[in-house]
């Protein structure tokens, strides 16, 4: 009976470990996505500034450029917000998985003490 419980605990620990590995990969991917977004945003701002300075005498183009800039900034904020929410969710999941792992190890230690 205790051997079955021990096997089940070991299986659960293995599953938690697998989830932790996936969670860590997802966190790294999220961080890379945030870095890429920042890099793209910096490049976009430089291009926009160059275009704006070069074409500021053409009012129609400047108006179009300002509208396009507003749309891109809105989209950038939306993507950034989604990445932040995803990061927070992944960090909460990591905390939960760590706590679950600790609980399972505590149960395993208790079970092993009972066996002795």
N, C-alpha and C positions, 0 to 999 in steps of 0.2 A: 504494500500500500504506500509506504513512504518512498519506496523506489519509484513508483509511478508519479508521485507528486514531484520528486526530484527531477525526473525526466521532463515533466510538464514545465517546471520552472526553468530548466535549461533550454527547452524549446522556446519559451516565452522570452528569455534573455537573448537568445539568438535572433528572434524576430525583432525585438527592440533594437538590437545592435544593427541589423540591416536597415531599419527605418532611420536610425541615427546617421548612418552613412549616406543614405539618400537625402536626408534633410541637410546634411553638411554640403553635399554637392549642389543642392538647390540654393543654399545660402551663397555659395561661391558664384554660381551662375547669376544670381540676383545682383550681387556686388559688381560683377563684370558688366552687367546690363546697365547699372547705374553709372559706372565709369564711362561706358560707351556713349550713353546719353549726354553726359557732361561734355565729352570731347566733341560730339556732333554739335551740341549747342554752342560751344566756343567757336567752332569753324563757321557755323551759320551766322553768328553775330558779326564775325570779321567780314564775311561776304556781304552781309546786309549793309554794314557800315561803309564798305567800299562802294557798293552800288549807290547807296544814298548820297554819298559825297560826290560821286561822279555824275549822277543824273539829277541832281536836286533842282535844276532849272526847268526840267520837263514836269510840269505840275500833274499831268495825267499819269505819268509813270510813277511819280512820287506817291500819289494817292493809291495806285494799285500796289506799290511796294509796301506802303504802310498797312493796307488791308491784309496783304499776304503775311506780313510780319505779325500782325495781331493774331491771325489764324494759327500760324506756326507756334507762337508763344503759348496760345491756349492749348494746342495739342501737346506741346512740350510739358506744360504743367500737369495736364491730365495723365500723361505717361509717367511722369515723375511721381505723382500722387499714387498711381497704381503700384509702382515699384516699391514705394515706401510702405504701402499697406501690405504688400506681399512679404517684404522684409520683416515687418512686425509679426505677421502671422507665422513665418518660418522660425523666428526667434522664440515665440510662445510655444511652438511645437517642440523646438529643441529643449526648452525648459521642461515641458511636460514629459518628454521622452527620458530626460536625465532623472527626473523624479521617479518615473516608473521603473527605470533601471535600478535605482537605489532601493526602492521598495522590494523589487524582486530579489535583489541580492540579500536584503535583510531577511526575507522569507526563507531563502535558501540557507543562510547561516543558522536560522532558528531550527529549520528542519534537520540540518546536519548535527546540531547540538543534541537534538532529541534522539537521533540515531545512535550517538555515542553513549 
